[in-house]
Amino acid sequence: MQRGKRLTVILTIGVSGFALAAVAGLAVAKSFTLHTANDVSVKGKTESIVVNGHGVTVYDLSGETTKHALCTKADGCFAFWFPVTVSSSHAKVAKGPGVSGKVGTWHRNGFFQVTLGGHPLYTFKFDNNKKGNTSGEGIVSFGGTWHVLRASSQKSPNTTPSTTTTTMSTTSTSSTYTYPGY
């Protein structure tokens, strides 16, 4: 009899713990914030850049907007440039200090992609999901040039600048990047 009660208590605790973890997971999945990383090397220059919640560099593609998609699954772009996404149109998207431009979402191909200033955002496969990697800067492919998003540097997390600027470089290069396997 004791053994049966003990098993019931253990199962109840286990199910409660699983339910709590599931609810916490949903809360995390329903929000997204763009952050600033300072002192990151981009093509040999130290910059402040925009990163996702894991500190991974965020890119945009010149010439691409929510009204003019250049990077698509059909053209193989998503195999190298991963859309920054949230779970639904109701997800809370925000930006931290140093990130300027209107943040939003774009519903496309069955998912919700995060946008900044009307431009869809991506991470790059060959940055290997690691903080500080910016190997996608300046790559010419999929109809445009890929750029790391620049941000205002923040000297203290409690300091809010009076003005912030995100610079989207329009410098282009004539070189192209050959993706392995293509």
C-alpha positions in Angstrom: 0.0 0.0 0.0 2.8 2.4 0.9 4.5 1.6 -2.4 1.4 2.6 -4.4 1.1 5.9 -2.7 4.7 6.7 -3.2 4.4 5.9 -6.9 1.4 8.2 -7.2 3.2 11.0 -5.5 6.3 10.6 -7.7 4.1 10.5 -10.9 2.2 13.6 -9.7 5.4 15.5 -9.1 6.9 14.4 -12.4 3.8 15.4 -14.4 3.7 18.8 -12.5 7.3 19.4 -13.3 6.8 18.6 -17.0 3.8 20.9 -17.2 5.7 23.7 -15.5 8.6 23.3 -17.9 6.2 23.3 -20.9 4.6 26.5 -19.7 8.0 28.1 -19.2 9.0 27.0 -22.7 6.0 28.6 -24.2 6.7 31.9 -22.4 10.2 32.0 -23.8 9.1 31.0 -27.3 6.6 33.9 -27.4 9.1 36.7 -27.0 12.2 37.8 -28.9 14.6 40.7 -28.3 17.3 42.0 -30.6 20.4 43.0 -28.6 23.7 44.9 -29.1 27.1 43.3 -29.0 30.0 45.7 -28.6 33.6 45.4 -29.7 33.0 42.8 -32.4 35.4 42.4 -35.4 33.7 43.0 -38.7 36.1 42.8 -41.7 39.0 43.9 -39.4 37.1 46.9 -37.8 35.8 46.8 -34.3 32.0 47.5 -34.4 28.9 47.4 -32.3 26.4 45.0 -34.0 22.9 43.7 -33.7 22.6 40.1 -32.4 19.8 37.7 -31.5 19.0 36.5 -27.9 21.9 34.0 -28.1 24.4 36.7 -29.1 24.6 35.4 -32.7 25.1 38.0 -35.5 22.1 39.1 -37.4 22.2 40.0 -41.1 20.0 41.6 -43.7 20.2 41.3 -47.5 20.4 44.6 -49.5 17.5 45.1 -51.8 15.2 42.7 -49.8 12.1 43.9 -48.0 8.9 42.3 -46.9 7.4 43.4 -50.2 10.3 42.1 -52.3 11.7 38.7 -51.1 15.1 37.7 -52.5 16.1 35.0 -50.0 13.7 32.1 -50.3 13.5 28.4 -49.5 12.8 27.6 -53.2 16.1 29.2 -54.3 18.2 27.4 -51.6 18.9 30.5 -49.6 17.5 29.1 -46.4 20.1 26.4 -46.5 22.7 29.0 -45.7 20.8 32.0 -44.3 18.5 31.0 -41.5 15.5 33.3 -41.0 15.2 34.8 -37.5 11.8 33.6 -36.4 9.3 33.8 -33.6 6.5 31.3 -32.8 3.5 33.4 -33.9 2.2 36.8 -34.9 1.3 37.4 -31.3 4.9 37.0 -30.1 6.4 40.0 -28.4 9.3 41.3 -30.4 11.5 44.0 -28.9 14.9 45.7 -29.3 17.5 46.5 -26.7 19.5 49.7 -26.3 21.6 50.6 -29.4 19.2 48.9 -31.8 17.2 51.4 -33.9 14.5 50.9 -36.4 11.0 49.5 -36.1 11.0 45.8 -35.1 8.2 43.6 -36.4 7.3 40.2 -37.9 6.5 39.0 -41.4 4.4 36.0 -42.1 5.8 34.0 -44.9 6.0 30.3 -45.9 4.2 29.2 -42.7 6.5 31.0 -40.3 6.9 34.4 -38.7 10.2 36.1 -39.6 11.6 39.0 -37.4 12.1 42.3 -39.3 13.9 45.5 -38.5 13.0 48.6 -40.5 11.0 46.5 -42.9 14.0 44.2 -43.7 13.8 40.5 -42.9 16.6 39.3 -40.6 18.8 36.2 -40.9 21.7 34.4 -39.2 24.5 32.8 -41.3 25.2 29.0 -41.4 29.0 29.5 -41.4 29.0 31.7 -38.3 28.4 28.3 -36.6 25.8 29.8 -34.2 28.7 31.4 -32.2 29.0 34.8 -30.7 31.3 37.3 -32.4 31.4 35.5 -35.8 30.6 37.8 -38.7 31.8 35.8 -41.7 28.7 36.6 -43.8 29.5 40.3 -44.0 29.8 41.5 -47.7 28.9 38.2 -49.3 27.2 38.8 -52.7 24.5 36.2 -53.3 20.8 35.6 -53.8 20.3 38.9 -55.5 22.0 41.3 -53.1 24.8 41.8 -50.6 24.6 40.5 -47.0 25.4 42.9 -44.2 25.9 42.7 -40.5 23.5 45.2 -38.8 25.4 47.9 -37.1 24.2 49.4 -33.8 25.2 52.2 -31.5 27.8 51.2 -28.9 26.6 51.1 -25.3 29.1 51.9 -22.6 26.8 50.9 -19.8 23.7 48.7 -19.8 21.9 51.4 -17.8 22.7 54.2 -20.3 20.2 55.0 -23.0 21.6 57.1 -25.8 19.7 60.2 -27.0 20.0 59.0 -30.6 20.7 55.6 -32.0 21.5 54.6 -35.6 21.5 51.3 -37.4 23.7 51.6 -40.5 23.1 49.4 -43.4 26.1 49.6 -45.7 25.5 50.0 -49.4 29.0 49.2 -50.4 29.0 46.4 -52.8 31.8 44.2 -54.1 32.2 42.4 -57.3 33.2 39.2 -55.7 30.8 36.4 -55.1 30.8 33.6 -52.5 30.7 30.0 -53.6 28.7 27.9 -51.1 30.1 24.4 -50.4 28.2 21.8 -52.2 26.7 24.2 -54.8 
